[in-house]
Amino acid sequence: MAGPISMSLGSFAFSAHGFSYTDVSRSLDTSWASVEVVDRFEALQWTGPKSETIGIRGVLFPLEFGGEASLEGLRAAAIAGEPLMLVTLDGGIFGMQVITGINEDRAFINRYGQPAKNAWRIDLRRFEESGSLTPGLSLTGLF
């Protein structure tokens, strides 16, 4: 009883029931350098984007709808340092992301130690391949 899929992180699909989410937050951090200038305010020079982070929150009801296996699979991907593609049903492609944190708040534990409710949060950060400058471009050619 998964229901429609509205977003996926790698091979892990978020659906209406089971492994579903309630909120998504997104933050972009860009960098500006201050340059001192005589007889006026400091000038600002844009030096590029620093990071983009995404937070996904949800609540699982594992005894009713399941979903724990997907959360554990994402935990394994985080431990392995595996970048995953984030895509939404409405056509949003957020690129490769790495999991920087997973938090859980398990509640209503039954006599077998199983939670009836698990509120969770996954923190992602945009992943860019590290590498050299554009082929043929050197730092000395920039100055």
N, C-alpha and C positions, 0 to 999 in steps of 0.2 A: 504494500500500500504506500508507494512512494509519492505518487502524484506528479504534477508537471515539474520539470526541471527549469529553474530560473537563473542559475549561475553554476559555473564549475571552476574548480581550482585543480588543475592537472586532470587526473582521471576521477577526482572526487566530485560528484554531482550534489548540489544542494537542491532539495525537492520540497514540495509543499508539506509533506508528512515524512517523519523519520529524521533525516539529517537536513534540517531546515535552518534558516537564519531569520533574525528579526530586524537587525540594523547593520548598516554599512557606513563607515566613516572614512574620509579620505583627506589627506593633508599633504601639501606641497611646500617644500622649503627651498627658497632660492637665495643666492648669495650676492651681496653687493659690497664692494670694497669702498672705504672712505678714502678720498684723496684730498689732502690739505691744499688749499688754494689761497694765495695772498689776497687780503682785503675783501673776502666774501665767505659765505658758508662753504663747508666742505663739499666737494663734488662727489657724486656717487657713480661708480662704474660697475655695471652688471658683470659678474664673473661666471654666471651659469647656474644651472639647477644643482642643488645639493642632494636632496632626497625626496622621495615620495613614499608615504606610508598609507596603508589601508588597514582598517580594523573591521572585523566581521564578528558580530555577536549573534548568539542564538540560544535556544533552549531545547534540550532533548528530553523526551519522555521515553526512555529506552524500554521499559517494560510494556508500553502500549504500542510504540511506533518504531522502535529500534534506533539505529543511527550511531551507536557506540563504535561499531567497526570502522566507519568512515573517520570518526574523530581519532581513533587509534592509528589508522593509516596515515593521517596527516601528521600525527605525532612522530611516527616512524620516518616520514619524509623530512620533517624538521631535524630530527637527530642525524639523518644522513646528509643534511645540507643540500637537499635536492631542490633546484629551482622549478617552479610550476607555473604554467600559463593560467591567468585569470581571465575568464570570459563570462559575459552576461547575456541573457537571452535577448535583450533589446539591442544587441549589436555592439556593446561595449567590450573592447579588447584592451585590457590593462597591462598587457605584456607579461614578461617573466617576473615572478615574485618569489621571494624566499620567506619562509616562516621565521619570524624573530621571536615569537612567543605564543604559547597556548596556555590559557588559564581556564580552570574548571571550578565550579562550585556545586558539588553534589549534595542533594538534600533528599529528605524523606526516605531514609535507608530502611529497607525491610529486614526481616530476621535472617536473611541469607547474605546480607551485606551489600545488596544491590540498590542503587539509587533509583527512585521513581522519577526524579527530576535532576537534570544536569545543565546548569547555565554555564555557557562557555564563551570565550573570546579568543580569536586568532588574530595575531598582529603580523602584518606582511610589510615587506619593504621591496621596492622595485629593484630588480636585479639587472645590472648592465655588465656585459662581458668586460673584464679588465683586459687591457692590451695596450699596444703602442699607438702612437698617433697615426693619422691617415698616412698610407704609404706614400713615400716621396716627400713628406713634410717633416721638417726637423725643427727643434726649438730654436736653433740659431737663425733659421730663416724667418722667424717671427719678429726678430729684433733688429 
